[in-house]
Amino acid sequence: MLDHDYPKTERLKDGREVVLRPLAQDDFDGLFAFFQALPEEDRLFLADDVSDPALIRKWTDELDFKKVIPLVALDGDRIVADGTLHIAAGGWMRHLGHIRLVTARTHRHTGLGTIIARDLVALAGERNLEKIQAHVIEDNVGSVRMFETVGFKKAAVLANVVKDQHGDERNLAIMLNDVASLTRTLEDWIQDSMIPAFRAPGEG
Ligand SMILES: CC(C)(COP(=O)(O)OP(=O)(O)OC[C@H]1O[C@@H](n2cnc3c(N)ncnc32)[C@H](O)[C@@H]1OP(=O)(O)O)[C@@H](O)C(=O)NCCC(=O)NCCS
């Protein structure tokens, strides 16, 4: 899907258009500028210290789509969103993907977050991941709604484990998308709705 579906143009709710594509090696300047433009409040809720240029350099230099699939959205030549699907190489979480996503303030509430989250879920399904998790601040209603829209449910809440920009403790919600069970439900539904005459001999 990465090769033949990208780059692709998406129209946002406000009529603007963005181009979605995987992150590339020469995106360092654009990606660093994107993170620099985020307000401190947003950066605090990201898992990594994105103000560190060495970290962003590592991400653009060491692309490995088997481990991390990074999608960026561009408005013209400006990166306005970055979403990543993280895949464990092995071990007890080898079936479990992790999505992280941030959009520029200038492009919020336009459907952009939902578009990227939807694509990352589709990419997880293609890689046969069975479940995907995302971590959000529980009272960040927009994030919770966005992940629910693309099939996540709140699986657990860790009370008072993260701190906001004021140093106040906030609840962390772990959102889970059971991609495999959705696929099974769809397959069962297709199977059940097959007209008997079209079933292969011996089938159901
Ligand atoms: C979470 C985030 C990615 C959403 O991005 P976005 O581009 O605004 O996403 P969308 O436009 O698709 O909107 C998502 C939800 O935000 C809310 N929202 C949309 N427009 C809104 C508005 N005008 N006012 C308030 N909330 C609004 C809605 O709940 C919306 O869902 P809905 O369209 O089904 O009602 C963005 O807010 C962000 O980058 N936050 C900081 C990082 C973060 O918390 N990431 C999530 C954890 S990985």
PDBQT file of the ligand as one rigid body, heavy atoms in Angstrom, charges set to zero:
ROOT
HETATM    1  C1  LIG A 301      -5.556  14.776  18.406  1.00  0.00    +0.000 C 
HETATM    2  C2  LIG A 301      -5.248  15.546  17.135  1.00  0.00    +0.000 C 
HETATM    3  C3  LIG A 301      -4.228  14.743  16.311  1.00  0.00    +0.000 C 
HETATM    4  C4  LIG A 301      -6.555  15.711  16.319  1.00  0.00    +0.000 C 
HETATM    5  O1  LIG A 301      -6.208  16.337  15.110  1.00  0.00    +0.000 OA
HETATM    6  P1  LIG A 301      -7.300  17.102  14.202  1.00  0.00    +0.000 P 
HETATM    7  O2  LIG A 301      -6.600  17.364  12.905  1.00  0.00    +0.000 OA
HETATM    8  O3  LIG A 301      -7.897  18.226  14.921  1.00  0.00    +0.000 OA
HETATM    9  O4  LIG A 301      -8.378  15.942  14.012  1.00  0.00    +0.000 OA
HETATM   10  P2  LIG A 301      -9.845  16.039  13.403  1.00  0.00    +0.000 P 
HETATM   11  O5  LIG A 301     -10.044  17.326  12.703  1.00  0.00    +0.000 OA
HETATM   12  O6  LIG A 301     -10.001  14.792  12.627  1.00  0.00    +0.000 OA
HETATM   13  O7  LIG A 301     -10.801  16.075  14.676  1.00  0.00    +0.000 OA
HETATM   14  C5  LIG A 301     -10.768  15.097  15.647  1.00  0.00    +0.000 C 
HETATM   15  C6  LIG A 301     -11.821  15.424  16.712  1.00  0.00    +0.000 C 
HETATM   16  O8  LIG A 301     -11.492  16.675  17.337  1.00  0.00    +0.000 OA
HETATM   17  C7  LIG A 301     -12.725  17.316  17.729  1.00  0.00    +0.000 C 
HETATM   18  N1  LIG A 301     -12.977  18.583  17.044  1.00  0.00    +0.000 N 
HETATM   19  C8  LIG A 301     -13.080  18.816  15.719  1.00  0.00    +0.000 A 
HETATM   20  N2  LIG A 301     -13.377  20.099  15.461  1.00  0.00    +0.000 NA
HETATM   21  C9  LIG A 301     -13.460  20.697  16.684  1.00  0.00    +0.000 A 
HETATM   22  C10 LIG A 301     -13.709  22.022  17.099  1.00  0.00    +0.000 A 
HETATM   23  N3  LIG A 301     -13.961  23.021  16.207  1.00  0.00    +0.000 N 
HETATM   24  N4  LIG A 301     -13.669  22.294  18.429  1.00  0.00    +0.000 NA
HETATM   25  C11 LIG A 301     -13.413  21.311  19.318  1.00  0.00    +0.000 A 
HETATM   26  N5  LIG A 301     -13.182  20.035  18.985  1.00  0.00    +0.000 NA
HETATM   27  C12 LIG A 301     -13.194  19.730  17.680  1.00  0.00    +0.000 A 
HETATM   28  C13 LIG A 301     -13.824  16.429  17.387  1.00  0.00    +0.000 C 
HETATM   29  O9  LIG A 301     -14.143  15.603  18.449  1.00  0.00    +0.000 OA
HETATM   30  C14 LIG A 301     -13.244  15.653  16.230  1.00  0.00    +0.000 C 
HETATM   31  O10 LIG A 301     -13.918  14.496  16.037  1.00  0.00    +0.000 OA
HETATM   32  P3  LIG A 301     -15.263  14.547  15.108  1.00  0.00    +0.000 P 
HETATM   33  O11 LIG A 301     -14.872  15.269  13.832  1.00  0.00    +0.000 OA
HETATM   34  O12 LIG A 301     -15.617  13.121  14.908  1.00  0.00    +0.000 OA
HETATM   35  O13 LIG A 301     -16.286  15.327  15.875  1.00  0.00    +0.000 OA
HETATM   36  C15 LIG A 301      -4.684  16.972  17.441  1.00  0.00    +0.000 C 
HETATM   37  O14 LIG A 301      -5.590  17.629  18.295  1.00  0.00    +0.000 OA
HETATM   38  C16 LIG A 301      -3.302  16.957  18.081  1.00  0.00    +0.000 C 
HETATM   39  O15 LIG A 301      -2.298  16.927  17.361  1.00  0.00    +0.000 OA
HETATM   40  N6  LIG A 301      -3.203  16.971  19.448  1.00  0.00    +0.000 N 
HETATM   41  C17 LIG A 301      -1.914  16.977  20.146  1.00  0.00    +0.000 C 
HETATM   42  C18 LIG A 301      -1.241  15.615  20.098  1.00  0.00    +0.000 C 
HETATM   43  C19 LIG A 301      -2.135  14.514  20.619  1.00  0.00    +0.000 C 
HETATM   44  O16 LIG A 301      -2.789  14.661  21.656  1.00  0.00    +0.000 OA
HETATM   45  N7  LIG A 301      -2.155  13.371  19.890  1.00  0.00    +0.000 N 
HETATM   46  C20 LIG A 301      -2.964  12.207  20.272  1.00  0.00    +0.000 C 
HETATM   47  C21 LIG A 301      -2.173  11.215  21.023  1.00  0.00    +0.000 C 
HETATM   48  S1  LIG A 301      -1.072  10.311  19.998  1.00  0.00    +0.000 SA
ENDROOT
TORSDOF 0
